[in-house]
Amino acid sequence: MTFDQSGAGTVSVQSGTLSFDAGGSLGGTGTMASVAGTTLAFGGGAFTIASTTGFSGAGTIAFNGVTLDEPAPYDITGTTSVSGGVVTLSGPLESLGSSLTVSAGTLNVTGTIAGGSYGFSDGVTIGGGT
């Protein structure tokens, strides 16, 4: 489903999986959230996200074969998964979660990093962060 959001508000996955699979635009203000035990997935296509739309929650954020740049705060305490595609976190990074998986894709972290540092191997690049 193509997702185009230009207003204000929160998208919060309360159960199961919510998947956006054809690209889209998140141009408004608000939060994309996933509670524990749920998944917010982005698959296929290119997503344009405004600097006023952040990601948060204790669930899973899954990026599957997408091109996506997240210029707003990213604060996931659950799981971040990148499988194919290129995901760039150019906004403030609070947390990638308790589990990070990058397979057959690229995760670029170019925003500021709060509260410490992360160690990575193949598929992850860091530049511009502090």
C-alpha positions as CSV (number, residue, x, y, z in Angstrom):
1,M,0.0,0.0,0.0
2,T,1.4,3.4,-0.9
3,F,1.4,5.7,2.1
4,D,1.0,9.5,1.7
5,Q,0.6,11.4,5.0
6,S,0.7,15.2,5.1
7,G,-1.3,16.0,8.3
8,A,-0.4,15.6,12.0
9,G,-0.8,12.6,14.1
10,T,0.6,9.2,15.1
11,V,0.6,5.9,13.3
12,S,0.9,3.3,16.0
13,V,0.9,-0.5,15.4
14,Q,-1.0,-2.0,18.3
15,S,-1.1,-5.7,17.1
16,G,0.4,-7.7,14.3
17,T,2.2,-6.1,11.3
18,L,1.5,-2.9,9.4
19,S,3.3,-2.9,6.1
20,F,3.8,-0.1,3.6
21,D,5.0,-1.8,0.4
22,A,5.0,0.7,-2.5
23,G,6.8,3.8,-1.4
24,G,5.2,7.0,-0.2
25,S,5.5,10.2,1.6
26,L,5.4,11.1,5.3
27,G,5.3,14.9,5.1
28,G,3.4,15.9,8.1
29,T,4.2,16.0,11.8
30,G,4.0,13.1,14.2
31,T,5.3,9.7,15.0
32,M,5.5,6.3,13.4
33,A,5.4,3.9,16.4
34,S,5.5,0.1,17.0
35,V,4.6,-1.3,20.4
36,A,6.3,-4.4,21.8
37,G,5.4,-7.6,19.9
38,T,4.4,-5.7,16.7
39,T,6.1,-4.8,13.4
40,L,6.0,-1.6,11.3
41,A,7.4,-2.6,7.9
42,F,8.5,-0.7,4.9
43,G,9.0,-2.8,1.8
44,G,9.8,-1.8,-1.8
45,G,9.9,1.6,-3.3
46,A,11.2,4.9,-2.1
47,F,9.9,6.7,1.0
48,T,10.3,10.4,1.6
49,I,10.1,11.4,5.2
50,A,9.9,14.9,6.7
51,S,12.2,16.0,9.5
52,T,9.0,16.4,11.6
53,T,8.1,12.6,11.5
54,G,10.0,10.4,13.9
55,F,10.1,6.7,14.7
56,S,9.7,5.3,18.2
57,G,8.5,2.3,20.2
58,A,9.4,-1.1,21.6
59,G,8.4,-3.1,18.6
60,T,10.2,-3.9,15.4
61,I,10.9,-1.5,12.5
62,A,11.6,-3.5,9.4
63,F,13.1,-2.0,6.2
64,N,12.8,-4.5,3.4
65,G,14.3,-3.5,0.0
66,V,13.5,0.2,0.4
67,T,15.2,3.5,-0.2
68,L,14.5,5.6,2.8
69,D,16.1,8.7,4.6
70,E,14.8,9.4,8.1
71,P,15.8,13.0,9.0
72,A,13.8,13.0,12.3
73,P,14.6,11.4,15.6
74,Y,14.8,7.5,15.6
75,D,14.2,5.9,19.0
76,I,13.4,2.2,18.8
77,T,14.0,0.1,21.9
78,G,12.8,-3.2,20.2
79,T,14.4,-4.3,16.9
80,T,15.7,-2.5,13.8
81,S,16.0,-4.7,10.7
82,V,17.3,-3.8,7.3
83,S,17.0,-6.4,4.6
84,G,18.0,-5.1,1.2
85,G,17.8,-1.5,0.0
86,V,19.4,1.6,1.5
87,V,18.2,3.1,4.8
88,T,19.8,6.4,6.0
89,L,19.2,7.7,9.5
90,S,20.2,11.3,9.1
91,G,18.3,12.6,12.1
92,P,19.2,12.3,15.8
93,L,19.7,8.7,16.7
94,E,18.5,7.8,20.2
95,S,18.4,4.0,19.9
96,L,18.5,1.3,17.2
97,G,17.0,-1.1,19.7
98,S,18.1,-4.2,21.6
99,S,18.6,-6.0,18.3
100,L,19.9,-4.8,15.0
101,T,20.1,-6.9,11.8
102,V,21.4,-5.7,8.5
103,S,21.4,-8.3,5.7
104,A,21.8,-7.7,1.9
105,G,21.3,-4.0,2.4
106,T,22.9,-0.9,3.7
107,L,22.3,1.1,6.9
108,N,23.8,4.6,6.9
109,V,23.9,6.5,10.2
110,T,24.8,10.1,9.5
111,G,22.9,11.9,12.3
112,T,24.0,12.7,15.8
113,I,24.2,9.7,18.1
114,A,23.0,10.2,21.7
115,G,24.4,8.5,24.7
116,G,27.4,6.6,23.5
117,S,28.5,4.6,20.5
118,Y,27.7,1.6,18.4
119,G,30.0,-1.0,16.9
120,F,29.2,-2.3,13.4
121,S,30.5,-4.6,10.8
122,D,29.6,-5.1,7.1
123,G,26.6,-3.2,5.7
124,V,26.7,-0.3,8.1
125,T,28.4,3.1,7.6
126,I,28.6,5.9,10.1
127,G,29.6,9.4,9.2
128,G,28.8,12.8,10.6
129,G,27.5,11.5,13.9
130,T,28.9,12.3,17.3
